[in-house]
Structures are given as C-alpha cells and as structure tokens.
Amino acid sequence: MLYQNRYDNSELTYNDMHFIGITGGVGAGKTAILSYLESNYPCRVMLADEIAHDVMEPGRDCYRKLQELFAKDQVFEADGQIDRKRMAQVLFSDEEKRLALNNIVHPAVKQYVIDEMNRERAEQKNKVLILEAALLIEEHYDEICDELWYIYTSEKNRRERLKLNRGYSDEKIDNIFASQLSESTYREVCREEIDNNHLPEDAFSQIDALMKARQVEKVQKRQTTEE
C-alpha cells in the first residue's frame, strides 16, 4: 500500500488545540517520551491500545459483535469478561477471525478518538492532544491528526530492549519487525522524527525544541506523592 505525506512547508500555528499522532516500531521507547510530554507540557495523551481494551468491555457496542464472532471459542469468562489470553490463542491460529476482530475494534477506536478530539477542541483545556498508536499510519490517522511524529530507534537497539525488558525471543522479534512498516515509510509520512537511540535526555531535548518551535511552553504540573 502506498502512503503519502500530506504535509506542505507551511508553518504550524497552535492558536487552537493541536492534535499530534505519535508512532514508531515496537521497542522504540515511546512510553518514556509520552510520559515526558504529559508531565511537562499542557497536553493529554491517549493510547490506542487502552482505548481498544475499553471498547471491548461488556456493555460496549463492540462486545455484542465479539460475542457473535467468538461464540464457539470459549473466550468469555463466567462473569462475561473476555479471557484475552484465550482470545489471543484463537487469533494466532485463525487469520480470518483476526481480520474480523480488527474490522470491529479499529473503527470503534477511531470513532472514540474523533469524539475525544472534538470534545478537547470544544473545551480547550489542553494545548495539545496526543495519540499513540502502533497502526497510526495504517489506520490513516493522518486524516484527523494535525501532524504525525515518528520515534526512531535502530533495529539493533529495539531488539536489545525487547529481549531485556520483555523477554522476547529473536524469532518473536523477527516476526514483529516483519509485520511493521519500513523506516522509509515512517519518514515519508511523518512530519517530525525524534531520534531515541541514546539517553532519554537526548530525546527530551528534541521534544523541547519541537514544542518551542510551535510556541508551546512547559507547565508545572502538580505531582501527587505517597506518604
């Protein structure tokens, strides 16, 4: 599939709430960057994975469709909750059901994101809204985001992080990497690239420069401490 960079060279203005999509390969270190943004800037961070989890809960529109899709697969607990480990096992061996699940959940996630974007724009509580999603480009979030940022980390460093932090095998990592977009595609579609191959502070300084260029200033956010 061909992805296109829709941006021109016009200067960004942040008079209104601005919507940034953040993506990158698995193991790129996106979590630390999102935490830094949320802790230091007037922004709200949304995670597509968490939204997907929520829209699959009992009582949500997706849940009824999932009951139909997995009616014979014993993926529901006695209390109605989804046994996500069992569901993952079913999806691993059934590509048709995996695609069907995506067709149910992905549109629901996107609609939630659009609703929240509209609410944030109306309320104007945050200067910036951020969405992190592994499939940000594939699901065409560039159509609703004001710009996309790519968190770049070399495959070597990502592999080391995934082995150390998640205990992944080389085979599992190879399969993950093979399923993701190429670095050139990320760079082609995203407006900005943050190099996250070194110390976290190096990436944070790049974020500070990007925010400064967009006239978004740091804020002092209240932190709660346990006594």
C-alpha positions as a LaTeX table, in Angstrom:
\begin{tabular}{lrrr}
\hline
Residue & $x$ (\AA) & $y$ (\AA) & $z$ (\AA) \\
\hline
Met1 & 0.00 & 0.00 & 0.00 \\
Leu2 & 1.24 & 3.48 & $-0.85$ \\
Tyr3 & 1.23 & 6.04 & 1.94 \\
Gln4 & 1.61 & 9.70 & 1.14 \\
Asn5 & 2.99 & 12.66 & 3.05 \\
Arg6 & 0.16 & 15.18 & 3.09 \\
Tyr7 & 2.16 & 17.99 & 4.68 \\
Asp8 & 3.44 & 21.09 & 2.96 \\
Asn9 & 6.05 & 23.53 & 4.23 \\
Ser10 & 3.58 & 25.91 & 5.83 \\
Glu11 & 4.27 & 27.00 & 9.40 \\
Leu12 & 2.25 & 25.32 & 12.11 \\
Thr13 & 0.09 & 27.52 & 14.31 \\
Tyr14 & $-1.09$ & 26.47 & 17.76 \\
Asn15 & $-3.81$ & 29.02 & 18.42 \\
Asp16 & $-6.28$ & 26.12 & 18.68 \\
Met17 & $-5.87$ & 22.75 & 20.37 \\
His18 & $-3.39$ & 20.78 & 18.24 \\
Phe19 & $-3.62$ & 17.03 & 17.61 \\
Ile20 & $-0.35$ & 15.08 & 17.26 \\
Gly21 & $-0.12$ & 11.39 & 16.40 \\
Ile22 & 2.96 & 9.55 & 17.67 \\
Thr23 & 4.15 & 6.23 & 16.30 \\
Gly24 & 7.22 & 4.06 & 15.84 \\
Gly25 & 8.34 & 0.46 & 15.88 \\
Val26 & 7.88 & $-1.86$ & 18.85 \\
Gly27 & 10.67 & $-1.20$ & 21.35 \\
Ala28 & 11.31 & 2.35 & 20.14 \\
Gly29 & 10.82 & 3.76 & 23.64 \\
Lys30 & 7.58 & 5.62 & 23.03 \\
Thr31 & 6.38 & 5.21 & 26.63 \\
Ala32 & 9.14 & 7.36 & 28.11 \\
Ile33 & 8.58 & 10.07 & 25.52 \\
Leu34 & 4.82 & 10.12 & 26.11 \\
Ser35 & 5.39 & 10.33 & 29.87 \\
Tyr36 & 7.76 & 13.27 & 29.38 \\
Leu37 & 5.26 & 15.10 & 27.20 \\
Glu38 & 2.38 & 14.53 & 29.61 \\
Ser39 & 4.46 & 15.58 & 32.63 \\
Asn40 & 5.97 & 18.71 & 31.14 \\
Tyr41 & 3.53 & 20.17 & 28.62 \\
Pro42 & $-0.14$ & 21.20 & 28.53 \\
Cys43 & $-1.21$ & 18.04 & 26.76 \\
Arg44 & $-3.36$ & 14.96 & 27.14 \\
Val45 & $-2.08$ & 11.58 & 25.95 \\
Met46 & $-4.37$ & 8.87 & 24.57 \\
Leu47 & $-3.15$ & 5.30 & 23.96 \\
Ala48 & $-4.87$ & 3.37 & 21.19 \\
Asp49 & $-4.22$ & 0.04 & 22.93 \\
Glu50 & $-6.02$ & 1.21 & 26.08 \\
Ile51 & $-8.93$ & 2.54 & 24.05 \\
Ala52 & $-9.18$ & $-0.80$ & 22.21 \\
His53 & $-9.29$ & $-2.60$ & 25.55 \\
Asp54 & $-12.07$ & $-0.31$ & 26.78 \\
Val55 & $-14.29$ & $-0.60$ & 23.70 \\
Met56 & $-14.25$ & $-4.39$ & 24.09 \\
Glu57 & $-15.64$ & $-4.30$ & 27.63 \\
Pro58 & $-19.13$ & $-5.69$ & 28.41 \\
Gly59 & $-21.84$ & $-3.18$ & 27.62 \\
Arg60 & $-19.94$ & $-1.52$ & 24.80 \\
Asp61 & $-21.07$ & $-1.79$ & 21.17 \\
Cys62 & $-18.10$ & $-3.96$ & 20.20 \\
Tyr63 & $-18.83$ & $-6.52$ & 22.91 \\
Arg64 & $-22.03$ & $-7.83$ & 21.31 \\
Lys65 & $-20.24$ & $-8.24$ & 17.99 \\
Leu66 & $-17.41$ & $-10.08$ & 19.70 \\
Gln67 & $-19.89$ & $-12.43$ & 21.33 \\
Glu68 & $-21.12$ & $-13.33$ & 17.87 \\
Leu69 & $-17.63$ & $-13.65$ & 16.40 \\
Phe70 & $-16.27$ & $-15.86$ & 19.20 \\
Ala71 & $-19.50$ & $-17.70$ & 20.05 \\
Lys72 & $-17.86$ & $-21.13$ & 19.70 \\
Asp73 & $-14.37$ & $-20.33$ & 21.02 \\
Gln74 & $-14.89$ & $-20.21$ & 24.81 \\
Val75 & $-13.18$ & $-16.84$ & 25.23 \\
Phe76 & $-15.70$ & $-15.45$ & 27.73 \\
Glu77 & $-15.46$ & $-15.91$ & 31.50 \\
Ala78 & $-18.46$ & $-16.79$ & 33.67 \\
Asp79 & $-18.85$ & $-13.10$ & 34.58 \\
Gly80 & $-18.85$ & $-12.08$ & 30.91 \\
Gln81 & $-15.31$ & $-10.71$ & 30.86 \\
Ile82 & $-13.12$ & $-11.63$ & 27.90 \\
Asp83 & $-10.33$ & $-14.12$ & 28.51 \\
Arg84 & $-7.78$ & $-12.17$ & 26.49 \\
Lys85 & $-5.13$ & $-14.88$ & 26.69 \\
Arg86 & $-7.56$ & $-17.41$ & 25.24 \\
Met87 & $-8.65$ & $-14.90$ & 22.59 \\
Ala88 & $-5.02$ & $-14.33$ & 21.60 \\
Gln89 & $-4.59$ & $-18.09$ & 21.15 \\
Val90 & $-7.64$ & $-18.24$ & 18.88 \\
Leu91 & $-6.48$ & $-15.28$ & 16.81 \\
Phe92 & $-2.97$ & $-16.70$ & 16.43 \\
Ser93 & $-4.34$ & $-19.70$ & 14.55 \\
Asp94 & $-7.26$ & $-18.04$ & 12.77 \\
Glu95 & $-6.32$ & $-15.21$ & 10.42 \\
Glu96 & $-9.92$ & $-14.73$ & 9.28 \\
Lys97 & $-11.08$ & $-14.06$ & 12.83 \\
Arg98 & $-8.14$ & $-11.75$ & 13.48 \\
Leu99 & $-9.15$ & $-9.63$ & 10.50 \\
Ala100 & $-12.79$ & $-9.73$ & 11.58 \\
Leu101 & $-11.80$ & $-8.56$ & 15.08 \\
Asn102 & $-9.80$ & $-5.70$ & 13.60 \\
Asn103 & $-12.78$ & $-4.68$ & 11.48 \\
Ile104 & $-14.88$ & $-4.48$ & 14.63 \\
Val105 & $-12.45$ & $-2.83$ & 17.03 \\
His106 & $-10.42$ & $-0.44$ & 14.86 \\
Pro107 & $-13.41$ & 1.65 & 13.65 \\
Ala108 & $-14.70$ & 1.86 & 17.23 \\
Val109 & $-11.31$ & 3.08 & 18.44 \\
Lys110 & $-11.13$ & 5.67 & 15.69 \\
Gln111 & $-14.63$ & 6.94 & 16.43 \\
Tyr112 & $-13.73$ & 7.28 & 20.11 \\
Val113 & $-10.61$ & 9.22 & 19.16 \\
Ile114 & $-12.61$ & 11.54 & 16.90 \\
Asp115 & $-15.19$ & 12.14 & 19.63 \\
Glu116 & $-12.46$ & 12.95 & 22.17 \\
Met117 & $-10.69$ & 15.22 & 19.68 \\
Asn118 & $-13.90$ & 17.18 & 19.13 \\
Arg119 & $-14.51$ & 17.40 & 22.87 \\
Glu120 & $-10.98$ & 18.61 & 23.55 \\
Arg121 & $-11.27$ & 21.26 & 20.85 \\
Ala122 & $-14.55$ & 22.47 & 22.33 \\
Glu123 & $-13.33$ & 22.55 & 25.93 \\
Gln124 & $-9.85$ & 23.96 & 25.16 \\
Lys125 & $-8.41$ & 22.57 & 28.41 \\
Asn126 & $-5.21$ & 21.34 & 26.79 \\
Lys127 & $-2.95$ & 22.99 & 24.26 \\
Val128 & $-2.05$ & 19.65 & 22.68 \\
Leu129 & $-3.80$ & 16.29 & 22.29 \\
Ile130 & $-1.55$ & 13.30 & 21.61 \\
Leu131 & $-2.49$ & 9.87 & 20.29 \\
Glu132 & $-0.04$ & 6.96 & 20.38 \\
Ala133 & $-0.89$ & 4.07 & 18.10 \\
Ala134 & 1.18 & 1.29 & 16.55 \\
Leu135 & $-1.04$ & 1.39 & 13.44 \\
Leu136 & $-1.26$ & 5.17 & 13.26 \\
Ile137 & $-0.31$ & 5.25 & 9.58 \\
Glu138 & $-2.01$ & 2.03 & 8.50 \\
Glu139 & $-5.32$ & 3.17 & 10.00 \\
His140 & $-4.95$ & 6.58 & 8.31 \\
Tyr141 & $-4.94$ & 8.71 & 11.44 \\
Asp142 & $-3.08$ & 11.30 & 9.40 \\
Glu143 & $-6.55$ & 12.21 & 8.10 \\
Ile144 & $-7.58$ & 13.52 & 11.54 \\
Cys145 & $-4.25$ & 14.40 & 13.20 \\
Asp146 & $-2.67$ & 17.77 & 12.54 \\
Glu147 & 0.72 & 16.10 & 12.24 \\
Leu148 & 2.50 & 12.79 & 12.91 \\
Trp149 & 5.75 & 12.26 & 14.81 \\
Tyr150 & 7.99 & 9.23 & 14.30 \\
Ile151 & 10.03 & 7.87 & 17.23 \\
Tyr152 & 13.10 & 6.31 & 15.62 \\
Thr153 & 15.27 & 3.68 & 17.28 \\
Ser154 & 17.53 & 1.34 & 15.33 \\
Glu155 & 16.51 & $-2.29$ & 14.96 \\
Lys156 & 19.61 & $-3.30$ & 16.93 \\
Asn157 & 18.64 & $-1.17$ & 19.92 \\
Arg158 & 14.98 & $-2.16$ & 19.70 \\
Arg159 & 15.92 & $-5.84$ & 19.63 \\
Glu160 & 18.10 & $-5.42$ & 22.72 \\
Arg161 & 15.32 & $-3.58$ & 24.58 \\
Leu162 & 12.69 & $-6.18$ & 23.69 \\
Lys163 & 14.93 & $-9.01$ & 24.89 \\
Leu164 & 15.86 & $-7.24$ & 28.12 \\
Asn165 & 12.56 & $-5.61$ & 29.06 \\
Arg166 & 10.01 & $-8.09$ & 27.67 \\
Gly167 & 11.94 & $-11.33$ & 27.40 \\
Tyr168 & 11.13 & $-11.74$ & 23.70 \\
Ser169 & 12.95 & $-14.36$ & 21.63 \\
Asp170 & 14.73 & $-13.49$ & 18.39 \\
Glu171 & 12.07 & $-15.40$ & 16.47 \\
Lys172 & 9.26 & $-13.40$ & 18.03 \\
Ile173 & 11.11 & $-10.14$ & 17.42 \\
Asp174 & 11.74 & $-11.09$ & 13.78 \\
Asn175 & 8.03 & $-11.75$ & 13.28 \\
Ile176 & 7.12 & $-8.40$ & 14.86 \\
Phe177 & 9.62 & $-6.47$ & 12.76 \\
Ala178 & 8.45 & $-8.19$ & 9.58 \\
Ser179 & 4.86 & $-7.08$ & 10.21 \\
Gln180 & 5.70 & $-3.40$ & 10.69 \\
Leu181 & 6.22 & $-0.57$ & 8.24 \\
Ser182 & 9.67 & 0.26 & 6.95 \\
Glu183 & 11.69 & 3.16 & 8.34 \\
Ser184 & 11.39 & 4.90 & 4.97 \\
Thr185 & 7.59 & 4.77 & 5.13 \\
Tyr186 & 7.52 & 6.23 & 8.63 \\
Arg187 & 9.82 & 9.02 & 7.49 \\
Glu188 & 7.83 & 9.66 & 4.34 \\
Val189 & 4.52 & 10.08 & 6.15 \\
Cys190 & 5.53 & 11.70 & 9.45 \\
Arg191 & 6.36 & 15.38 & 9.70 \\
Glu192 & 8.88 & 15.04 & 12.54 \\
Glu193 & 11.38 & 12.39 & 13.61 \\
Ile194 & 12.74 & 12.00 & 17.14 \\
Asp195 & 15.97 & 10.02 & 17.47 \\
Asn196 & 15.63 & 7.83 & 20.57 \\
Asn197 & 18.81 & 5.78 & 20.22 \\
His198 & 20.72 & 7.40 & 23.06 \\
Leu199 & 20.00 & 8.77 & 26.53 \\
Pro200 & 16.39 & 9.72 & 27.30 \\
Glu201 & 17.54 & 13.29 & 27.87 \\
Asp202 & 18.69 & 13.48 & 24.26 \\
Ala203 & 15.18 & 12.63 & 23.04 \\
Phe204 & 13.64 & 15.02 & 25.57 \\
Ser205 & 15.76 & 17.90 & 24.28 \\
Gln206 & 14.47 & 17.18 & 20.76 \\
Ile207 & 10.90 & 17.31 & 22.08 \\
Asp208 & 11.62 & 20.61 & 23.82 \\
Ala209 & 12.91 & 22.05 & 20.55 \\
Leu210 & 9.84 & 20.86 & 18.64 \\
Met211 & 7.49 & 22.31 & 21.23 \\
Lys212 & 9.39 & 25.58 & 21.37 \\
Ala213 & 9.15 & 25.89 & 17.58 \\
Arg214 & 5.39 & 25.50 & 17.98 \\
Gln215 & 5.24 & 28.07 & 20.80 \\
Val216 & 4.08 & 25.50 & 23.35 \\
Glu217 & 5.65 & 26.26 & 26.72 \\
Lys218 & 6.37 & 23.89 & 29.57 \\
Val219 & 3.99 & 23.85 & 32.50 \\
Gln220 & 4.41 & 22.99 & 36.16 \\
Lys221 & 2.06 & 20.09 & 36.76 \\
Arg222 & 1.01 & 19.03 & 40.22 \\
Gln223 & 2.50 & 15.73 & 41.29 \\
Thr224 & 0.99 & 13.51 & 43.96 \\
Thr225 & 3.26 & 11.82 & 46.47 \\
Glu226 & 2.59 & 8.96 & 48.82 \\
Glu227 & 3.41 & 9.48 & 52.47 \\
\hline
\end{tabular}
